Amino acid sequence: MRRLANRVLIVPNYVYDARRFMSSSSAARSADDRERLAAHITMDYHRIEKGMALPAPRAGFGQDVIERLLVHIPQYEAAYGADATTEVARNALTEYQAFNRANGVVNTKLDAFLSGRPATNGEGGTVELTREQLFPFSDDQALSFVRSRRSVRQFTGETIPNEVIEEAVRLAQRAPSVCNRQAARVYVANQRDRMDQALKFQNGNRGFGDRLGAVFVITADMRAFTTLGERNQAWVDGGIFAMSLAMSLHSLKLGACMLNWSVPARHDKRARAALGIDDNQAIITMLGAGYPVEDVRIAESPRRQLDSVLHWL
């Protein structure tokens, strides 16, 4: 009976996801709000950055990208004002312009655009690093850190302070995302009543949820996505960010445990209504974190044999 009921419910659950993707992303609508337009600008300035980061960039590359940026940046600034999105874009364009000039390529439209308001020489474009700067740690340090991450379920109950949570999220933002659009968002509770409210929607925290020091709800803003091919990208980018957050918490000597969010549509609706999470956010997972007790017992969780995971093409 359960399998039959699931067959009946699969389609409406997929429709629930599809409806929210269509109404949130710009795959089937115009980029008519701040987040959707910012996604298009970010996607295009990052194309410029990626081109500049190639071993041998071609002078004058990406003219179609430049044309879009020269439309979208003024459109965005007229509606919402200049902010980090457009400043980073302007800085990337300034580096691109200098590279092209050095190689005998002049774009008069771009020159006129940038002369109207020069870039701030802040973030954006490319940066050169030595190999030592790229890997500023010993082999032993790196291997020990990665191998030591474990899922923890025994905590002291001590609250994780706001500033520690902020540092963990700041570190997690190093996670890669499609075209640097950084769709991941984090809703956090570190007060007992708020944590309990969130945890009642998740049934995998029994026996330890009451000892957590913070609860994180990781989401992805579907307004960051622009094509039908990105219909599942929220779960990819959100999942990568969630793992980055777990590693960031580990680096701060906090224990963490992923709290699965594989729920039917009706449950998802109730949770986002109770927690104040917008419909344009895809809830990826919850994550519980806290200060571990002195002697921690963990699930051993042996890993699969390598040959069952690794397949050579």
FIPAFI-170767 format. One record per residue (C-alpha): residue in one letter; x negated, y, z negated. Coordinates in nm, 2 decimals. Example, Ala and Ser with C-alpha at 12.3 -4.5 7.8 and 13.67 -1.06 7.14 Angstrom:
2
('a', (-1.23, -0.45, -0.78))
('s', (-1.37, -0.11, -0.71))
REM end
This chain:
313
('m', (0.00, 0.00, 0.00))
('r', (-0.28, 0.24, -0.08))
('r', (-0.45, 0.19, 0.25))
('l', (-0.12, 0.25, 0.43))
('a', (-0.06, 0.57, 0.23))
('n', (-0.41, 0.68, 0.32))
('r', (-0.35, 0.63, 0.69))
('v', (-0.04, 0.85, 0.66))
('l', (-0.23, 1.12, 0.47))
('i', (-0.55, 1.13, 0.68))
('v', (-0.40, 1.35, 0.95))
('p', (-0.25, 1.62, 0.73))
('n', (-0.57, 1.64, 0.53))
('y', (-0.77, 1.69, 0.85))
('v', (-0.52, 1.95, 0.96))
('y', (-0.57, 2.13, 0.62))
('d', (-0.94, 2.15, 0.69))
('a', (-0.89, 2.25, 1.06))
('r', (-0.64, 2.52, 0.98))
('r', (-0.88, 2.68, 0.73))
('f', (-1.17, 2.66, 0.97))
('m', (-0.97, 2.82, 1.25))
('s', (-0.84, 3.10, 1.03))
('s', (-1.18, 3.17, 0.87))
('s', (-1.44, 3.13, 1.14))
('s', (-1.47, 3.33, 1.46))
('a', (-1.46, 3.01, 1.67))
('a', (-1.10, 3.08, 1.76))
('r', (-1.07, 3.45, 1.67))
('s', (-1.26, 3.77, 1.71))
('a', (-1.53, 3.88, 1.46))
('d', (-1.28, 4.12, 1.30))
('d', (-1.40, 4.15, 0.94))
('r', (-1.73, 4.23, 0.77))
('e', (-1.84, 3.87, 0.71))
('r', (-1.76, 3.75, 1.06))
('l', (-1.94, 4.04, 1.22))
('a', (-2.24, 4.01, 0.99))
('a', (-2.27, 3.64, 1.09))
('h', (-2.29, 3.74, 1.46))
('i', (-2.56, 4.01, 1.38))
('t', (-2.76, 3.77, 1.16))
('m', (-2.74, 3.49, 1.42))
('d', (-2.88, 3.72, 1.69))
('y', (-3.15, 3.90, 1.49))
('h', (-3.27, 3.56, 1.38))
('r', (-3.30, 3.46, 1.74))
('i', (-3.53, 3.75, 1.78))
('e', (-3.73, 3.65, 1.47))
('k', (-3.75, 3.29, 1.59))
('g', (-3.87, 3.40, 1.94))
('m', (-4.14, 3.62, 1.78))
('a', (-4.25, 3.33, 1.56))
('l', (-4.33, 3.10, 1.86))
('p', (-4.69, 3.03, 1.94))
('a', (-4.68, 3.23, 2.26))
('p', (-4.36, 3.46, 2.28))
('r', (-4.26, 3.56, 2.63))
('a', (-4.25, 3.94, 2.67))
('g', (-3.89, 4.06, 2.73))
('f', (-3.73, 3.75, 2.60))
('g', (-3.37, 3.75, 2.47))
('q', (-3.22, 4.04, 2.67))
('d', (-2.87, 3.91, 2.63))
('v', (-2.93, 3.89, 2.25))
('i', (-3.05, 4.25, 2.25))
('e', (-2.74, 4.37, 2.44))
('r', (-2.52, 4.21, 2.18))
('l', (-2.71, 4.36, 1.89))
('l', (-2.69, 4.71, 2.04))
('v', (-2.31, 4.67, 2.04))
('h', (-2.26, 4.49, 1.71))
('i', (-2.50, 4.69, 1.49))
('p', (-2.33, 5.03, 1.56))
('q', (-1.99, 4.87, 1.53))
('y', (-2.07, 4.72, 1.19))
('e', (-2.23, 5.04, 1.06))
('a', (-1.93, 5.25, 1.17))
('a', (-1.69, 5.03, 0.99))
('y', (-1.89, 4.93, 0.68))
('g', (-2.20, 5.15, 0.66))
('a', (-2.56, 5.04, 0.69))
('d', (-2.66, 4.76, 0.45))
('a', (-2.91, 4.48, 0.43))
('t', (-2.76, 4.30, 0.74))
('t', (-2.82, 4.59, 0.97))
('e', (-3.15, 4.70, 0.81))
('v', (-3.30, 4.36, 0.86))
('a', (-3.17, 4.36, 1.22))
('r', (-3.32, 4.70, 1.29))
('n', (-3.66, 4.59, 1.15))
('a', (-3.66, 4.28, 1.36))
('l', (-3.58, 4.49, 1.67))
('t', (-3.86, 4.73, 1.58))
('e', (-4.12, 4.45, 1.58))
('y', (-3.97, 4.31, 1.90))
('q', (-4.00, 4.66, 2.06))
('a', (-4.37, 4.69, 1.96))
('f', (-4.45, 4.35, 2.09))
('n', (-4.29, 4.42, 2.42))
('r', (-4.46, 4.76, 2.46))
('a', (-4.80, 4.60, 2.39))
('n', (-4.72, 4.36, 2.68))
('g', (-4.60, 4.63, 2.92))
('v', (-4.22, 4.57, 2.89))
('v', (-4.00, 4.87, 2.81))
('n', (-3.63, 4.86, 2.72))
('t', (-3.50, 5.21, 2.74))
('k', (-3.17, 5.12, 2.57))
('l', (-3.35, 4.98, 2.27))
('d', (-3.59, 5.27, 2.26))
('a', (-3.29, 5.51, 2.24))
('f', (-3.11, 5.31, 1.98))
('l', (-3.41, 5.28, 1.75))
('s', (-3.51, 5.65, 1.79))
('g', (-3.17, 5.75, 1.66))
('r', (-3.25, 5.60, 1.32))
('p', (-3.59, 5.44, 1.26))
('a', (-3.62, 5.11, 1.08))
('t', (-3.71, 5.11, 0.71))
('n', (-4.02, 4.89, 0.75))
('g', (-3.86, 4.65, 0.50))
('e', (-3.76, 4.28, 0.55))
('g', (-3.70, 4.14, 0.89))
('g', (-3.91, 4.03, 1.18))
('t', (-4.20, 3.80, 1.11))
('v', (-4.48, 3.77, 0.85))
('e', (-4.82, 3.60, 0.88))
('l', (-4.93, 3.35, 0.62))
('t', (-5.25, 3.15, 0.58))
('r', (-5.21, 2.77, 0.53))
('e', (-5.32, 2.82, 0.17))
('q', (-5.03, 3.07, 0.12))
('l', (-4.79, 2.84, 0.28))
('f', (-4.88, 2.55, 0.04))
('p', (-4.99, 2.72, -0.29))
('f', (-5.00, 2.41, -0.49))
('s', (-5.21, 2.09, -0.53))
('d', (-5.10, 1.76, -0.39))
('d', (-5.05, 1.62, -0.74))
('q', (-4.83, 1.91, -0.85))
('a', (-4.60, 1.88, -0.55))
('l', (-4.56, 1.50, -0.57))
('s', (-4.51, 1.50, -0.94))
('f', (-4.24, 1.77, -0.92))
('v', (-4.04, 1.60, -0.64))
('r', (-4.07, 1.26, -0.79))
('s', (-3.96, 1.38, -1.14))
('r', (-3.62, 1.51, -1.04))
('r', (-3.35, 1.29, -1.19))
('s', (-2.98, 1.33, -1.25))
('v', (-2.93, 1.41, -1.62))
('r', (-2.61, 1.35, -1.83))
('q', (-2.74, 1.41, -2.18))
('f', (-2.75, 1.78, -2.29))
('t', (-2.78, 1.98, -2.60))
('g', (-2.47, 2.19, -2.54))
('e', (-2.67, 2.51, -2.54))
('t', (-2.55, 2.78, -2.30))
('i', (-2.77, 2.86, -2.01))
('p', (-2.82, 3.24, -2.02))
('n', (-2.70, 3.46, -1.73))
('e', (-3.06, 3.56, -1.63))
('v', (-3.17, 3.20, -1.61))
('i', (-2.87, 3.12, -1.38))
('e', (-2.95, 3.42, -1.17))
('e', (-3.31, 3.30, -1.13))
('a', (-3.20, 2.95, -1.03))
('v', (-2.97, 3.09, -0.76))
('r', (-3.24, 3.33, -0.64))
('l', (-3.48, 3.04, -0.60))
('a', (-3.21, 2.82, -0.43))
('q', (-3.17, 3.09, -0.17))
('r', (-3.49, 2.96, -0.01))
('a', (-3.27, 2.68, 0.14))
('p', (-3.26, 2.68, 0.52))
('s', (-2.93, 2.75, 0.69))
('v', (-2.81, 2.76, 1.05))
('c', (-2.95, 3.07, 1.22))
('n', (-3.03, 3.21, 0.87))
('r', (-2.66, 3.29, 0.82))
('q', (-2.68, 3.18, 0.45))
('a', (-2.31, 3.08, 0.42))
('a', (-2.36, 2.92, 0.08))
('r', (-2.19, 3.08, -0.22))
('v', (-2.19, 2.99, -0.59))
('y', (-1.92, 3.03, -0.85))
('v', (-2.06, 2.99, -1.20))
('a', (-1.92, 2.95, -1.55))
('n', (-2.13, 2.94, -1.87))
('q', (-1.85, 3.01, -2.12))
('r', (-1.69, 2.70, -2.27))
('d', (-1.33, 2.78, -2.18))
('r', (-1.42, 2.87, -1.82))
('m', (-1.64, 2.55, -1.79))
('d', (-1.35, 2.34, -1.92))
('q', (-1.11, 2.50, -1.68))
('a', (-1.34, 2.41, -1.38))
('l', (-1.43, 2.06, -1.51))
('k', (-1.06, 1.95, -1.55))
('f', (-1.05, 1.94, -1.16))
('q', (-1.34, 1.70, -1.14))
('n', (-1.32, 1.35, -1.28))
('g', (-1.69, 1.25, -1.28))
('n', (-1.80, 1.45, -1.58))
('r', (-1.63, 1.25, -1.86))
('g', (-1.85, 1.18, -2.15))
('f', (-2.09, 1.47, -2.10))
('g', (-1.90, 1.76, -1.95))
('d', (-1.84, 1.91, -2.29))
('r', (-2.22, 1.94, -2.35))
('l', (-2.31, 2.12, -2.03))
('g', (-2.46, 2.47, -2.04))
('a', (-2.32, 2.59, -1.71))
('v', (-2.10, 2.46, -1.43))
('f', (-2.17, 2.56, -1.07))
('v', (-1.91, 2.54, -0.79))
('i', (-2.10, 2.55, -0.46))
('t', (-1.90, 2.66, -0.15))
('a', (-1.97, 2.78, 0.20))
('d', (-1.81, 3.08, 0.36))
('m', (-1.66, 2.96, 0.69))
('r', (-1.66, 3.31, 0.82))
('a', (-2.03, 3.26, 0.89))
('f', (-1.95, 3.01, 1.17))
('t', (-1.88, 3.10, 1.52))
('t', (-1.82, 2.79, 1.74))
('l', (-1.62, 2.48, 1.74))
('g', (-1.94, 2.28, 1.73))
('e', (-1.99, 2.43, 1.38))
('r', (-1.67, 2.29, 1.24))
('n', (-1.87, 2.07, 0.99))
('q', (-2.16, 2.31, 0.94))
('a', (-2.02, 2.43, 0.61))
('w', (-2.08, 2.09, 0.45))
('v', (-2.43, 2.07, 0.60))
('d', (-2.54, 2.42, 0.49))
('g', (-2.36, 2.39, 0.16))
('g', (-2.51, 2.05, 0.09))
('i', (-2.86, 2.17, 0.16))
('f', (-2.81, 2.47, -0.07))
('a', (-2.67, 2.24, -0.34))
('m', (-2.99, 2.03, -0.33))
('s', (-3.20, 2.34, -0.33))
('l', (-3.01, 2.46, -0.64))
('a', (-3.07, 2.12, -0.82))
('m', (-3.44, 2.15, -0.75))
('s', (-3.45, 2.51, -0.86))
('l', (-3.28, 2.41, -1.19))
('h', (-3.54, 2.13, -1.23))
('s', (-3.82, 2.39, -1.18))
('l', (-3.68, 2.59, -1.47))
('k', (-3.68, 2.27, -1.69))
('l', (-3.30, 2.23, -1.68))
('g', (-3.12, 1.90, -1.62))
('a', (-2.86, 1.88, -1.35))
('c', (-2.61, 1.64, -1.21))
('m', (-2.41, 1.67, -0.89))
('l', (-2.03, 1.64, -0.95))
('n', (-1.86, 1.51, -0.64))
('w', (-1.59, 1.70, -0.47))
('s', (-1.43, 1.45, -0.24))
('v', (-1.06, 1.53, -0.30))
('p', (-0.74, 1.55, -0.11))
('a', (-0.60, 1.87, 0.02))
('r', (-0.34, 1.92, -0.25))
('h', (-0.61, 1.89, -0.52))
('d', (-0.84, 2.13, -0.34))
('k', (-0.55, 2.38, -0.32))
('r', (-0.48, 2.36, -0.69))
('a', (-0.84, 2.40, -0.79))
('r', (-0.91, 2.71, -0.57))
('a', (-0.59, 2.87, -0.69))
('a', (-0.69, 2.82, -1.06))
('l', (-1.05, 2.92, -1.01))
('g', (-0.99, 3.21, -0.78))
('i', (-1.18, 3.07, -0.49))
('d', (-1.08, 3.22, -0.15))
('d', (-0.93, 3.01, 0.12))
('n', (-1.22, 3.09, 0.35))
('q', (-1.46, 2.91, 0.12))
('a', (-1.51, 2.54, 0.17))
('i', (-1.58, 2.38, -0.17))
('i', (-1.88, 2.15, -0.12))
('t', (-1.96, 2.02, -0.46))
('m', (-1.97, 2.10, -0.83))
('l', (-2.30, 2.08, -1.02))
('g', (-2.33, 2.05, -1.40))
('a', (-2.65, 2.18, -1.57))
('g', (-2.79, 2.22, -1.91))
('y', (-3.08, 2.18, -2.15))
('p', (-3.16, 1.81, -2.18))
('v', (-3.19, 1.65, -2.52))
('e', (-3.55, 1.56, -2.63))
('d', (-3.53, 1.19, -2.53))
('v', (-3.31, 1.15, -2.23))
('r', (-3.16, 0.82, -2.11))
('i', (-3.08, 0.83, -1.74))
('a', (-2.94, 0.59, -1.48))
('e', (-3.24, 0.42, -1.32))
('s', (-3.07, 0.45, -0.97))
('p', (-3.32, 0.24, -0.77))
('r', (-3.37, 0.37, -0.42))
('r', (-3.31, 0.16, -0.10))
('q', (-3.61, -0.02, 0.06))
('l', (-3.78, 0.22, 0.30))
('d', (-3.72, 0.00, 0.60))
('s', (-3.34, 0.03, 0.55))
('v', (-3.36, 0.41, 0.56))
('l', (-3.64, 0.49, 0.79))
('h', (-3.58, 0.41, 1.16))
('w', (-3.84, 0.50, 1.42))
('l', (-3.71, 0.64, 1.75))
REM end
